[in-house]
Amino acid sequence: MNSIDAKAARIKPFSSTPRTLMGPGPSELHPRVLTAMAQPTIGHLDPLFIDLMDEIKVLLQYAFQTENAVTFPLSAPGSAGMEACFANLVEPGDQVVVCQNGLFGGRMKENVERCGGIPIMVEDEWGSAVDPEKVEAVLNTHPEAKILAFVHAETSTGVESDARTLADLAIRHGCLTLVDTVTSLGGSPVLVDEWELDAVYSGSQKCLSCAPGLSPITFSARALEKVKNRRSKVQSWFMDLNLMMGYWGKGRRRVYHHTAPVNALFGLHEALLMLKEEGLENAWDRHLRHHLVLRDGLASLGIEFLVRKDWRLPQLNVVRVPEALNDASVRADLLKYYNLEIGAGLGPLQGDVWRIGLMGYSSRPENVLLCVGALESLLKTCSALATVHKTLENR
């Protein structure tokens, strides 16, 4: 037996540990979603599966609040949804205004560059919303810009920017909008048609409470016109909408493109159906209601928010780590003693903030109580230990 055989022989069936997921994603899956995903796999061109695809499209149109015909889940995570939007809309030499107020605005910039476009940056501090006045000033000085790209709900900071106002600016300057709603879809208003957004992507694992690995996207007629009139081929074969729509189009005569993740889509169908049963407005209200309770509980512990009140995402609460506490140690203890996961900070916020998610099925009263109670217990323990250490040092 060689070394690889020996290592493989020691591996046993994997069994996950139940966790309360209150980080920046993934969120917890409702038992109905887990049950749906456990159904027998069928072929991805089976008539039953094609019917399911059509229903998923309708349910996603509801979630996005759009009549866009091109609305479907990409068989890849939200980062691929981002890439699909840029790959289809950006050609070499195109000027793209990119708003960056966190990590994911930076990823937008990199996508523009990889497509051969020219990013024109509008930068705001991490923890701040995108400033519409800055955006307007840049659009005024770059009349050749073709796209305005921004993150509606910045996952790295818990900030929500004013998508309606930014979209109005884009329309007035003849630009398409390309919008990240990975953390907002299902948790706070996303009104694609009312706000006249053009290319929008999201993720399955946040407020939709489905398994990671799917990226809902929707394209307006204006965006599709640009795709159809490209001067060059889309640089990605897999993400080329012209090919993808042969698979996700209408009717039963569909062109094979790829093997869709059948069971993951069973789960997405159930998650979207549950969102429709609850009602979008009720889902938004639930996320806000639990955010307010969490806010008050954290305030009682002296834990402060990074983001000012009118910019906060109810579903992703970014708070400052109290002084004298070690970020990683507290998160490790939460996982060890309470089976509770919260998220760390990213980029310049690493070590300074916690990201506490209340997304989808994770946005429940018992989760808020667990989180506040666990943090209270650990803070008291840390305070007691600090007192002991100080006493010993003074002897």
Buried (B, 14 or more C-beta within 10 A) or exposed (E): EEEEEEEEEEEEEEEEEEEBBBBBBBBBBBEBBEEBBEEEEBEBBEEEBBEBBBEBBEBBBBBBBBEBBBBBBBBBBBBBBBBBBBBBBBBEEBBBBBBBBBBBBBBBBBBBBBBEBBBBBBBBEBBBBBBBEEBBEBBEEBEEBBBBBBBBBBBBBBBBBBBBBBBBBBBEBEBBBBBBBBBBBBBBBBBBBEBBBBBBBBBBBBBBBBBBBBBBBBBBEEBBEBBEEBEEEBBBEBBBBEBBBEBBBEEEEBEEBEEBBBBBBBBBBBBBBBBEEBEBEEBBEBBBBBBEBBBEBBEEBEBEBBBEEEBBBBBBBBBBBBEEBEBEEBBEBBBEEBBBBBBBBBEBBEEEBBBBBBBBBBBBEEBBEBBBEBBBBBBEEBEEEEEEEEEEEEE
